[in-house]
Amino acid sequence: MKEPIKNIIFDLGGVFLNIDFQLTNQAFIQLGVPHFNEMFTQHFSNPLFELLETGKIGDAEFYDLFRQESKTNLTNEQIKSAWNALLLDFPKERIDWLEKISKKYRIFLFSNTNQIHHDYFIQDFADQFGGKNFDAFFEKAYYSQFLGLRKPYPESFQAILNEQGLQASETLFIDDTIKNIEAAEALGLQTVHLKHPFTVLDLAL
């Protein structure tokens, strides 16, 4: 018998923030990087992107290394614009739902992201929701570039459980990527693999 859920750790992209990896792929194709999807997808990333997502390199170094990897002379702004193209909108009904659920559970965010994307979606959320801070909806928001760890590595989940004093068996993890779900389950967390067309609004919590 499963333990009652007391805590929820949410993913960001595909859960609260709509994303489309193909838009970034198409943007880079238009900029003369025809094989971007061999460098980065939802399920695979070149070591360059892992370095960025764990904060091992900063924006400037990423742009330089990207130019080397892609054998292009793109400007920083061109790379940034194409890289951010995958980030879409925060549907209001999901944010309203999040506000309600935060009154019932201890809630946290854990996202594999990077400073370029983080700067963009935090500002975009504020613009969309009258200056509100997205992170304020959570007891704590964990972003991989600050944590120095990313999903699906077990130590990333363990770091959050330890810091917050959470019991894995009482904690629900919600993500749209199966590798992350499997890693969380292996540590004893309860999980929901959120697959299109389902959204958080379909969850019985």
Stockholm file with secondary structure:
# STOCKHOLM 1.0

chainA/1-205         MKEPIKNIIFDLGGVFLNIDFQLTNQAFIQLGVPHFNEMFTQHFSNPLFELLETGKIGDAEFYDLFRQESKTNLTNEQIKSAWNALLLDFPKERIDWLEKISKKYRIFLFSNTNQIHHDYFIQDFADQFGGKNFDAFFEKAYYSQFLGLRKPYPESFQAILNEQGLQASETLFIDDTIKNIEAAEALGLQTVHLKHPFTVLDLAL
#=GR chainA/1-205 SS CCCCCCEEEECSBTTTBCBCHHHHHHHHHHTTCTTGGGTBCSSCBCHHHHHHHTTSSCHHHHHHHHHHHHTCCCCHHHHHHHHHTTBCCCCHHHHHHHHHHTTTSEEEEEECCCHHHHHHHHHHHHHHTTTCCGGGGSSEEEEHHHHTCCTTCHHHHHHHHHHHTCCGGGEEEEESCHHHHHHHHHTTCEEEECCTTCCGGGCCC
#=GC SS_cons         CCCCCCEEEECSBTTTBCBCHHHHHHHHHHTTCTTGGGTBCSSCBCHHHHHHHTTSSCHHHHHHHHHHHHTCCCCHHHHHHHHHTTBCCCCHHHHHHHHHHTTTSEEEEEECCCHHHHHHHHHHHHHHTTTCCGGGGSSEEEEHHHHTCCTTCHHHHHHHHHHHTCCGGGEEEEESCHHHHHHHHHTTCEEEECCTTCCGGGCCC
//
